[in-house]
Amino acid sequence: MIAELRRTSTTVIPAEVTSMKIWVFGDAAVMRSEHQPVHGKVLHVTRLFERHNHHWQIAFGQQTWAK
């Protein structure tokens, strides 16, 4: 994907984050956010993080377009 963006000189505009909440449970955390792209539907993002060797890493992630 990155090579194609470079080849076509396409600029990607990230969707605006309209809300975000994070719950921390010891060495695990859940993030829930909503993003509003310039065009299109709201994007719901859920990510599960775990702390491993003093660094937070994504263990699971899911993105869903709102209806």
PyMOL Python script that loads the backbone (N, CA, C, O; Angstrom):
from pymol import cmd

cmd.read_pdbstr("""\
ATOM      1  N   MET A   1       0.819  -1.184   0.000  1.00  0.00           N
ATOM      2  CA  MET A   1       0.000   0.000   0.000  1.00  0.00           C
ATOM      3  C   MET A   1       0.873   1.263   0.000  1.00  0.00           C
ATOM      4  O   MET A   1       0.598   2.213  -0.733  1.00  0.00           O
ATOM      5  N   ILE A   2       1.916   1.264   0.819  1.00  0.00           N
ATOM      6  CA  ILE A   2       2.787   2.440   0.889  1.00  0.00           C
ATOM      7  C   ILE A   2       3.465   2.683  -0.455  1.00  0.00           C
ATOM      8  O   ILE A   2       3.567   3.827  -0.898  1.00  0.00           O
ATOM      9  N   ALA A   3       3.927   1.621  -1.103  1.00  0.00           N
ATOM     10  CA  ALA A   3       4.568   1.771  -2.411  1.00  0.00           C
ATOM     11  C   ALA A   3       3.594   2.368  -3.425  1.00  0.00           C
ATOM     12  O   ALA A   3       3.981   3.223  -4.222  1.00  0.00           O
ATOM     13  N   GLU A   4       2.348   1.934  -3.403  1.00  0.00           N
ATOM     14  CA  GLU A   4       1.334   2.466  -4.328  1.00  0.00           C
ATOM     15  C   GLU A   4       1.040   3.935  -4.043  1.00  0.00           C
ATOM     16  O   GLU A   4       0.871   4.718  -4.978  1.00  0.00           O
ATOM     17  N   LEU A   5       0.976   4.322  -2.781  1.00  0.00           N
ATOM     18  CA  LEU A   5       0.759   5.726  -2.428  1.00  0.00           C
ATOM     19  C   LEU A   5       1.914   6.594  -2.926  1.00  0.00           C
ATOM     20  O   LEU A   5       1.695   7.692  -3.438  1.00  0.00           O
ATOM     21  N   ARG A   6       3.139   6.102  -2.773  1.00  0.00           N
ATOM     22  CA  ARG A   6       4.303   6.843  -3.273  1.00  0.00           C
ATOM     23  C   ARG A   6       4.284   6.935  -4.798  1.00  0.00           C
ATOM     24  O   ARG A   6       4.556   7.991  -5.369  1.00  0.00           O
ATOM     25  N   ARG A   7       3.959   5.818  -5.449  1.00  0.00           N
ATOM     26  CA  ARG A   7       3.950   5.784  -6.910  1.00  0.00           C
ATOM     27  C   ARG A   7       2.945   6.781  -7.482  1.00  0.00           C
ATOM     28  O   ARG A   7       3.207   7.414  -8.505  1.00  0.00           O
ATOM     29  N   THR A   8       1.803   6.918  -6.827  1.00  0.00           N
ATOM     30  CA  THR A   8       0.745   7.796  -7.323  1.00  0.00           C
ATOM     31  C   THR A   8       0.762   9.176  -6.668  1.00  0.00           C
ATOM     32  O   THR A   8      -0.110  10.002  -6.939  1.00  0.00           O
ATOM     33  N   SER A   9       1.754   9.429  -5.804  1.00  0.00           N
ATOM     34  CA  SER A   9       1.871  10.704  -5.075  1.00  0.00           C
ATOM     35  C   SER A   9       0.576  11.061  -4.347  1.00  0.00           C
ATOM     36  O   SER A   9       0.148  12.215  -4.346  1.00  0.00           O
ATOM     37  N   THR A  10      -0.035  10.058  -3.733  1.00  0.00           N
ATOM     38  CA  THR A  10      -1.291  10.251  -3.011  1.00  0.00           C
ATOM     39  C   THR A  10      -1.002  10.641  -1.572  1.00  0.00           C
ATOM     40  O   THR A  10      -0.148  10.041  -0.920  1.00  0.00           O
ATOM     41  N   THR A  11      -1.715  11.647  -1.077  1.00  0.00           N
ATOM     42  CA  THR A  11      -1.605  12.068   0.305  1.00  0.00           C
ATOM     43  C   THR A  11      -2.780  11.491   1.072  1.00  0.00           C
ATOM     44  O   THR A  11      -3.930  11.627   0.653  1.00  0.00           O
ATOM     45  N   VAL A  12      -2.496  10.851   2.188  1.00  0.00           N
ATOM     46  CA  VAL A  12      -3.543  10.279   3.022  1.00  0.00           C
ATOM     47  C   VAL A  12      -3.849  11.259   4.151  1.00  0.00           C
ATOM     48  O   VAL A  12      -2.953  11.687   4.878  1.00  0.00           O
ATOM     49  N   ILE A  13      -5.123  11.603   4.286  1.00  0.00           N
ATOM     50  CA  ILE A  13      -5.553  12.490   5.363  1.00  0.00           C
ATOM     51  C   ILE A  13      -6.200  11.624   6.437  1.00  0.00           C
ATOM     52  O   ILE A  13      -7.258  11.040   6.201  1.00  0.00           O
ATOM     53  N   PRO A  14      -5.583  11.533   7.612  1.00  0.00           N
ATOM     54  CA  PRO A  14      -6.164  10.690   8.656  1.00  0.00           C
ATOM     55  C   PRO A  14      -7.501  11.241   9.133  1.00  0.00           C
ATOM     56  O   PRO A  14      -7.721  12.452   9.135  1.00  0.00           O
ATOM     57  N   ALA A  15      -8.385  10.344   9.534  1.00  0.00           N
ATOM     58  CA  ALA A  15      -9.699  10.752  10.025  1.00  0.00           C
ATOM     59  C   ALA A  15      -9.553  11.435  11.382  1.00  0.00           C
ATOM     60  O   ALA A  15      -8.726  11.036  12.202  1.00  0.00           O
ATOM     61  N   GLU A  16     -10.364  12.467  11.609  1.00  0.00           N
ATOM     62  CA  GLU A  16     -10.349  13.196  12.876  1.00  0.00           C
ATOM     63  C   GLU A  16     -10.869  12.298  13.998  1.00  0.00           C
ATOM     64  O   GLU A  16     -11.890  11.628  13.841  1.00  0.00           O
ATOM     65  N   VAL A  17     -10.164  12.291  15.125  1.00  0.00           N
ATOM     66  CA  VAL A  17     -10.625  11.549  16.292  1.00  0.00           C
ATOM     67  C   VAL A  17     -11.671  12.416  16.992  1.00  0.00           C
ATOM     68  O   VAL A  17     -11.362  13.511  17.460  1.00  0.00           O
ATOM     69  N   THR A  18     -12.915  11.918  17.060  1.00  0.00           N
ATOM     70  CA  THR A  18     -13.993  12.687  17.681  1.00  0.00           C
ATOM     71  C   THR A  18     -14.218  12.293  19.138  1.00  0.00           C
ATOM     72  O   THR A  18     -14.741  13.088  19.919  1.00  0.00           O
ATOM     73  N   SER A  19     -13.829  11.073  19.510  1.00  0.00           N
ATOM     74  CA  SER A  19     -13.896  10.663  20.915  1.00  0.00           C
ATOM     75  C   SER A  19     -12.945   9.508  21.142  1.00  0.00           C
ATOM     76  O   SER A  19     -12.659   8.725  20.235  1.00  0.00           O
ATOM     77  N   MET A  20     -12.452   9.413  22.390  1.00  0.00           N
ATOM     78  CA  MET A  20     -11.552   8.319  22.748  1.00  0.00           C
ATOM     79  C   MET A  20     -11.658   8.092  24.248  1.00  0.00           C
ATOM     80  O   MET A  20     -11.727   9.040  25.030  1.00  0.00           O
ATOM     81  N   LYS A  21     -11.668   6.839  24.630  1.00  0.00           N
ATOM     82  CA  LYS A  21     -11.669   6.474  26.040  1.00  0.00           C
ATOM     83  C   LYS A  21     -10.746   5.281  26.208  1.00  0.00           C
ATOM     84  O   LYS A  21     -10.710   4.388  25.361  1.00  0.00           O
ATOM     85  N   ILE A  22      -9.991   5.269  27.315  1.00  0.00           N
ATOM     86  CA  ILE A  22      -9.057   4.182  27.594  1.00  0.00           C
ATOM     87  C   ILE A  22      -9.306   3.680  29.010  1.00  0.00           C
ATOM     88  O   ILE A  22      -9.382   4.463  29.956  1.00  0.00           O
ATOM     89  N   TRP A  23      -9.432   2.364  29.140  1.00  0.00           N
ATOM     90  CA  TRP A  23      -9.574   1.709  30.431  1.00  0.00           C
ATOM     91  C   TRP A  23      -8.312   0.902  30.668  1.00  0.00           C
ATOM     92  O   TRP A  23      -7.910   0.120  29.807  1.00  0.00           O
ATOM     93  N   VAL A  24      -7.674   1.077  31.832  1.00  0.00           N
ATOM     94  CA  VAL A  24      -6.436   0.368  32.149  1.00  0.00           C
ATOM     95  C   VAL A  24      -6.716  -0.629  33.266  1.00  0.00           C
ATOM     96  O   VAL A  24      -7.303  -0.287  34.292  1.00  0.00           O
ATOM     97  N   PHE A  25      -6.284  -1.867  33.047  1.00  0.00           N
ATOM     98  CA  PHE A  25      -6.440  -2.956  34.005  1.00  0.00           C
ATOM     99  C   PHE A  25      -5.072  -3.582  34.246  1.00  0.00           C
ATOM    100  O   PHE A  25      -4.749  -4.611  33.653  1.00  0.00           O
ATOM    101  N   GLY A  26      -4.271  -2.972  35.107  1.00  0.00           N
ATOM    102  CA  GLY A  26      -2.925  -3.488  35.368  1.00  0.00           C
ATOM    103  C   GLY A  26      -2.049  -3.391  34.134  1.00  0.00           C
ATOM    104  O   GLY A  26      -1.746  -2.290  33.675  1.00  0.00           O
ATOM    105  N   ASP A  27      -1.634  -4.542  33.582  1.00  0.00           N
ATOM    106  CA  ASP A  27      -0.775  -4.574  32.402  1.00  0.00           C
ATOM    107  C   ASP A  27      -1.567  -4.725  31.109  1.00  0.00           C
ATOM    108  O   ASP A  27      -1.009  -5.100  30.078  1.00  0.00           O
ATOM    109  N   ALA A  28      -2.856  -4.436  31.160  1.00  0.00           N
ATOM    110  CA  ALA A  28      -3.700  -4.484  29.961  1.00  0.00           C
ATOM    111  C   ALA A  28      -4.524  -3.200  29.890  1.00  0.00           C
ATOM    112  O   ALA A  28      -4.834  -2.589  30.912  1.00  0.00           O
ATOM    113  N   ALA A  29      -4.870  -2.802  28.669  1.00  0.00           N
ATOM    114  CA  ALA A  29      -5.691  -1.612  28.482  1.00  0.00           C
ATOM    115  C   ALA A  29      -6.568  -1.810  27.254  1.00  0.00           C
ATOM    116  O   ALA A  29      -6.179  -2.469  26.289  1.00  0.00           O
ATOM    117  N   VAL A  30      -7.756  -1.229  27.311  1.00  0.00           N
ATOM    118  CA  VAL A  30      -8.684  -1.252  26.186  1.00  0.00           C
ATOM    119  C   VAL A  30      -8.910   0.190  25.752  1.00  0.00           C
ATOM    120  O   VAL A  30      -9.193   1.058  26.578  1.00  0.00           O
ATOM    121  N   MET A  31      -8.782   0.439  24.452  1.00  0.00           N
ATOM    122  CA  MET A  31      -9.032   1.767  23.898  1.00  0.00           C
ATOM    123  C   MET A  31     -10.234   1.681  22.963  1.00  0.00           C
ATOM    124  O   MET A  31     -10.322   0.778  22.130  1.00  0.00           O
ATOM    125  N   ARG A  32     -11.149   2.621  23.109  1.00  0.00           N
ATOM    126  CA  ARG A  32     -12.318   2.704  22.224  1.00  0.00           C
ATOM    127  C   ARG A  32     -12.356   4.121  21.693  1.00  0.00           C
ATOM    128  O   ARG A  32     -12.346   5.078  22.466  1.00  0.00           O
ATOM    129  N   SER A  33     -12.399   4.263  20.368  1.00  0.00           N
ATOM    130  CA  SER A  33     -12.416   5.604  19.787  1.00  0.00           C
ATOM    131  C   SER A  33     -13.339   5.656  18.580  1.00  0.00           C
ATOM    132  O   SER A  33     -13.679   4.635  17.983  1.00  0.00           O
ATOM    133  N   GLU A  34     -13.733   6.876  18.242  1.00  0.00           N
ATOM    134  CA  GLU A  34     -14.513   7.131  17.034  1.00  0.00           C
ATOM    135  C   GLU A  34     -13.768   8.154  16.202  1.00  0.00           C
ATOM    136  O   GLU A  34     -13.207   9.114  16.730  1.00  0.00           O
ATOM    137  N   HIS A  35     -13.768   7.939  14.885  1.00  0.00           N
ATOM    138  CA  HIS A  35     -13.068   8.812  13.951  1.00  0.00           C
ATOM    139  C   HIS A  35     -14.050   9.247  12.872  1.00  0.00           C
ATOM    140  O   HIS A  35     -14.861   8.447  12.406  1.00  0.00           O
ATOM    141  N   GLN A  36     -13.975  10.518  12.475  1.00  0.00           N
ATOM    142  CA  GLN A  36     -14.833  11.033  11.417  1.00  0.00           C
ATOM    143  C   GLN A  36     -13.971  11.388  10.216  1.00  0.00           C
ATOM    144  O   GLN A  36     -13.278  12.406  10.233  1.00  0.00           O
ATOM    145  N   PRO A  37     -14.003  10.553   9.158  1.00  0.00           N
ATOM    146  CA  PRO A  37     -13.231  10.877   7.962  1.00  0.00           C
ATOM    147  C   PRO A  37     -13.818  12.097   7.245  1.00  0.00           C
ATOM    148  O   PRO A  37     -14.960  12.483   7.495  1.00  0.00           O
ATOM    149  N   VAL A  38     -13.035  12.691   6.362  1.00  0.00           N
ATOM    150  CA  VAL A  38     -13.495  13.840   5.588  1.00  0.00           C
ATOM    151  C   VAL A  38     -14.741  13.459   4.791  1.00  0.00           C
ATOM    152  O   VAL A  38     -15.686  14.243   4.711  1.00  0.00           O
ATOM    153  N   HIS A  39     -14.749  12.279   4.212  1.00  0.00           N
ATOM    154  CA  HIS A  39     -15.904  11.759   3.479  1.00  0.00           C
ATOM    155  C   HIS A  39     -16.216  10.381   4.033  1.00  0.00           C
ATOM    156  O   HIS A  39     -15.303   9.598   4.292  1.00  0.00           O
ATOM    157  N   GLY A  40     -17.479  10.076   4.217  1.00  0.00           N
ATOM    158  CA  GLY A  40     -17.839   8.728   4.634  1.00  0.00           C
ATOM    159  C   GLY A  40     -18.377   8.652   6.041  1.00  0.00           C
ATOM    160  O   GLY A  40     -18.619   9.660   6.705  1.00  0.00           O
ATOM    161  N   LYS A  41     -18.555   7.415   6.471  1.00  0.00           N
ATOM    162  CA  LYS A  41     -19.183   7.119   7.748  1.00  0.00           C
ATOM    163  C   LYS A  41     -18.184   7.156   8.899  1.00  0.00           C
ATOM    164  O   LYS A  41     -16.972   7.076   8.697  1.00  0.00           O
ATOM    165  N   VAL A  42     -18.723   7.278  10.112  1.00  0.00           N
ATOM    166  CA  VAL A  42     -17.909   7.256  11.325  1.00  0.00           C
ATOM    167  C   VAL A  42     -17.252   5.885  11.456  1.00  0.00           C
ATOM    168  O   VAL A  42     -17.865   4.858  11.163  1.00  0.00           O
ATOM    169  N   LEU A  43     -16.013   5.885  11.896  1.00  0.00           N
ATOM    170  CA  LEU A  43     -15.250   4.656  12.087  1.00  0.00           C
ATOM    171  C   LEU A  43     -15.102   4.404  13.581  1.00  0.00           C
ATOM    172  O   LEU A  43     -14.610   5.265  14.310  1.00  0.00           O
ATOM    173  N   HIS A  44     -15.528   3.220  14.045  1.00  0.00           N
ATOM    174  CA  HIS A  44     -15.356   2.808  15.436  1.00  0.00           C
ATOM    175  C   HIS A  44     -14.099   1.946  15.515  1.00  0.00           C
ATOM    176  O   HIS A  44     -13.939   1.002  14.741  1.00  0.00           O
ATOM    177  N   VAL A  45     -13.214   2.268  16.446  1.00  0.00           N
ATOM    178  CA  VAL A  45     -11.953   1.530  16.596  1.00  0.00           C
ATOM    179  C   VAL A  45     -11.859   1.011  18.030  1.00  0.00           C
ATOM    180  O   VAL A  45     -12.062   1.762  18.984  1.00  0.00           O
ATOM    181  N   THR A  46     -11.552  -0.268  18.172  1.00  0.00           N
ATOM    182  CA  THR A  46     -11.323  -0.887  19.470  1.00  0.00           C
ATOM    183  C   THR A  46      -9.959  -1.555  19.427  1.00  0.00           C
ATOM    184  O   THR A  46      -9.646  -2.287  18.487  1.00  0.00           O
ATOM    185  N   ARG A  47      -9.147  -1.299  20.450  1.00  0.00           N
ATOM    186  CA  ARG A  47      -7.825  -1.923  20.513  1.00  0.00           C
ATOM    187  C   ARG A  47      -7.555  -2.406  21.928  1.00  0.00           C
ATOM    188  O   ARG A  47      -7.920  -1.759  22.909  1.00  0.00           O
ATOM    189  N   LEU A  48      -6.909  -3.556  22.006  1.00  0.00           N
ATOM    190  CA  LEU A  48      -6.490  -4.124  23.278  1.00  0.00           C
ATOM    191  C   LEU A  48      -4.964  -4.072  23.321  1.00  0.00           C
ATOM    192  O   LEU A  48      -4.289  -4.574  22.422  1.00  0.00           O
ATOM    193  N   PHE A  49      -4.439  -3.467  24.365  1.00  0.00           N
ATOM    194  CA  PHE A  49      -2.991  -3.341  24.529  1.00  0.00           C
ATOM    195  C   PHE A  49      -2.549  -4.175  25.725  1.00  0.00           C
ATOM    196  O   PHE A  49      -3.313  -4.389  26.666  1.00  0.00           O
ATOM    197  N   GLU A  50      -1.297  -4.645  25.674  1.00  0.00           N
ATOM    198  CA  GLU A  50      -0.695  -5.296  26.830  1.00  0.00           C
ATOM    199  C   GLU A  50       0.705  -4.718  27.018  1.00  0.00           C
ATOM    200  O   GLU A  50       1.400  -4.385  26.058  1.00  0.00           O
ATOM    201  N   ARG A  51       1.092  -4.611  28.282  1.00  0.00           N
ATOM    202  CA  ARG A  51       2.436  -4.112  28.578  1.00  0.00           C
ATOM    203  C   ARG A  51       3.376  -5.309  28.618  1.00  0.00           C
ATOM    204  O   ARG A  51       3.184  -6.250  29.388  1.00  0.00           O
ATOM    205  N   HIS A  52       4.394  -5.248  27.772  1.00  0.00           N
ATOM    206  CA  HIS A  52       5.360  -6.345  27.653  1.00  0.00           C
ATOM    207  C   HIS A  52       6.753  -5.736  27.679  1.00  0.00           C
ATOM    208  O   HIS A  52       7.090  -4.924  26.817  1.00  0.00           O
ATOM    209  N   ASN A  53       7.569  -6.118  28.658  1.00  0.00           N
ATOM    210  CA  ASN A  53       8.923  -5.557  28.813  1.00  0.00           C
ATOM    211  C   ASN A  53       8.888  -4.037  28.878  1.00  0.00           C
ATOM    212  O   ASN A  53       9.703  -3.368  28.243  1.00  0.00           O
ATOM    213  N   HIS A  54       7.960  -3.496  29.633  1.00  0.00           N
ATOM    214  CA  HIS A  54       7.821  -2.056  29.874  1.00  0.00           C
ATOM    215  C   HIS A  54       7.361  -1.262  28.648  1.00  0.00           C
ATOM    216  O   HIS A  54       7.476  -0.037  28.632  1.00  0.00           O
ATOM    217  N   HIS A  55       6.847  -1.940  27.630  1.00  0.00           N
ATOM    218  CA  HIS A  55       6.338  -1.270  26.431  1.00  0.00           C
ATOM    219  C   HIS A  55       4.904  -1.724  26.180  1.00  0.00           C
ATOM    220  O   HIS A  55       4.578  -2.897  26.366  1.00  0.00           O
ATOM    221  N   TRP A  56       4.055  -0.799  25.759  1.00  0.00           N
ATOM    222  CA  TRP A  56       2.686  -1.144  25.414  1.00  0.00           C
ATOM    223  C   TRP A  56       2.646  -1.633  23.973  1.00  0.00           C
ATOM    224  O   TRP A  56       3.177  -0.981  23.073  1.00  0.00           O
ATOM    225  N   GLN A  57       2.013  -2.785  23.759  1.00  0.00           N
ATOM    226  CA  GLN A  57       1.909  -3.363  22.427  1.00  0.00           C
ATOM    227  C   GLN A  57       0.445  -3.700  22.143  1.00  0.00           C
ATOM    228  O   GLN A  57      -0.293  -4.098  23.045  1.00  0.00           O
ATOM    229  N   ILE A  58       0.034  -3.537  20.894  1.00  0.00           N
ATOM    230  CA  ILE A  58      -1.326  -3.899  20.501  1.00  0.00           C
ATOM    231  C   ILE A  58      -1.416  -5.415  20.421  1.00  0.00           C
ATOM    232  O   ILE A  58      -0.655  -6.059  19.699  1.00  0.00           O
ATOM    233  N   ALA A  59      -2.362  -5.977  21.178  1.00  0.00           N
ATOM    234  CA  ALA A  59      -2.586  -7.420  21.146  1.00  0.00           C
ATOM    235  C   ALA A  59      -3.740  -7.759  20.206  1.00  0.00           C
ATOM    236  O   ALA A  59      -3.783  -8.849  19.636  1.00  0.00           O
ATOM    237  N   PHE A  60      -4.677  -6.819  20.046  1.00  0.00           N
ATOM    238  CA  PHE A  60      -5.839  -7.045  19.198  1.00  0.00           C
ATOM    239  C   PHE A  60      -6.377  -5.693  18.765  1.00  0.00           C
ATOM    240  O   PHE A  60      -6.345  -4.733  19.534  1.00  0.00           O
ATOM    241  N   GLY A  61      -6.868  -5.614  17.543  1.00  0.00           N
ATOM    242  CA  GLY A  61      -7.486  -4.384  17.063  1.00  0.00           C
ATOM    243  C   GLY A  61      -8.608  -4.681  16.099  1.00  0.00           C
ATOM    244  O   GLY A  61      -8.544  -5.635  15.323  1.00  0.00           O
ATOM    245  N   GLN A  62      -9.646  -3.849  16.153  1.00  0.00           N
ATOM    246  CA  GLN A  62     -10.781  -4.019  15.248  1.00  0.00           C
ATOM    247  C   GLN A  62     -11.302  -2.646  14.861  1.00  0.00           C
ATOM    248  O   GLN A  62     -11.358  -1.733  15.685  1.00  0.00           O
ATOM    249  N   GLN A  63     -11.683  -2.512  13.592  1.00  0.00           N
ATOM    250  CA  GLN A  63     -12.271  -1.270  13.092  1.00  0.00           C
ATOM    251  C   GLN A  63     -13.586  -1.616  12.403  1.00  0.00           C
ATOM    252  O   GLN A  63     -13.669  -2.584  11.647  1.00  0.00           O
ATOM    253  N   THR A  64     -14.610  -0.813  12.675  1.00  0.00           N
ATOM    254  CA  THR A  64     -15.931  -1.061  12.101  1.00  0.00           C
ATOM    255  C   THR A  64     -16.528   0.266  11.661  1.00  0.00           C
ATOM    256  O   THR A  64     -16.509   1.243  12.410  1.00  0.00           O
ATOM    257  N   TRP A  65     -17.061   0.299  10.441  1.00  0.00           N
ATOM    258  CA  TRP A  65     -17.756   1.497   9.953  1.00  0.00           C
ATOM    259  C   TRP A  65     -19.161   1.528  10.554  1.00  0.00           C
ATOM    260  O   TRP A  65     -19.842   0.504  10.606  1.00  0.00           O
ATOM    261  N   ALA A  66     -19.589   2.706  11.006  1.00  0.00           N
ATOM    262  CA  ALA A  66     -20.945   2.866  11.552  1.00  0.00           C
ATOM    263  C   ALA A  66     -21.950   2.868  10.420  1.00  0.00           C
ATOM    264  O   ALA A  66     -21.631   3.253   9.294  1.00  0.00           O
ATOM    265  N   LYS A  67     -23.152   2.442  10.717  1.00  0.00           N
ATOM    266  CA  LYS A  67     -24.218   2.433   9.712  1.00  0.00           C
ATOM    267  C   LYS A  67     -24.847   3.785   9.589  1.00  0.00           C
ATOM    268  O   LYS A  67     -25.765   3.969   8.790  1.00  0.00           O
TER     269      LYS A  67
END
""", "prot")
cmd.dss("prot")
cmd.show_as("cartoon", "prot")
cmd.util.cbc("prot")
cmd.orient("prot")
